[in-house]
Amino acid sequence: MAVIKANSNDVDMLARLMRAEAEGEGELGMLMVGNVGVNRILANCLDFKNIRTMRDMVYQSPGGYESVQKPYFYQRARERERRLAQRTINGERTRPATNALWFYRPVGNCPATWWDQANSGRYKAHCFFIPTRADCPRVF
């Protein structure tokens, strides 16, 4: 059962985002990007107040995703990524992105914090960061 409202266009949009942000990190990396996106819709805290839809989340500015500025994001969603997107919409969570609201690809090691948010771990090139439970209880 879905943890956020999503129609087929939303699934496609999340699938394209997951591919554009993490295709080189395989299915697990793409699932983690999907986790972060779903968490941002659920959160209603910090940088993500009033982010209620897939479109709000994907095109948030400032604070959104760099990939929406590149042509690769706008290519048609493939079935593989659609299935992965649906899994995250249905609530599947993958560590270290389980409760994450942010990720980025640093040069070198992951910092312990990023913009005062704790590092929850790294998967391949991306580091993931989580809010406190007190700041964002809806993502825990």
Secondary structure, 3 states (H helix, E strand, C coil): CCCCCCCHHHHHHHHHHHHHHHHHHHHHHHHHHHHHHHHHHHHCCHHHCCCCCHHHHHCCCCCCCHHHHCHHHHCCCCHHHHHHHHHHHCCCCCCCCCCCCEEECCCCCCCCEECCEEEEEEECCEEEEECCCCCCHHHC
